[in-house]
Amino acid sequence: MCNTLTVRLPEDLAEWLRERSRRSGVPQGQIVREELERARAGSAEKPFMRLAGALKGGPPDLSMRKGFARR
């Protein structure tokens, strides 16, 4: 790993990172990498989730639509 990134953090976020690092014994850089990985893994769900609950109109139970009813 040779990629270096410098980020300016607001004081409250920097304090959170210092405190989490101190309590867990994990270096700050590792915490940042883990959080970035978590954000990357979770981003795959967001395009789909933005449509959740977006359906308007129609029957409250889609299985009631003509041609789609279960017998």
C-alpha positions, 0 to 999 in steps of 0.5 A: 500500500503506497497510496497516501491521502491527507484529509482535514477533519473537523475537530469533533470528528478528529476527537472521535477518531482519536478516542476510538483509536485510543479505546480500541488500540487500533491505529487511526489509519486502520480505522479510517480504512475499515470505515471506507471499506464499510462505506464502499460495501454499503453503497451497492445497496443504495441505488436500489433502496432509493426506490423503496416505497416509491410506488404510488397508486395501484392496489395495496397488494400487487398480487391482486393485479389481473394476471398476477393473482396466485391460484 
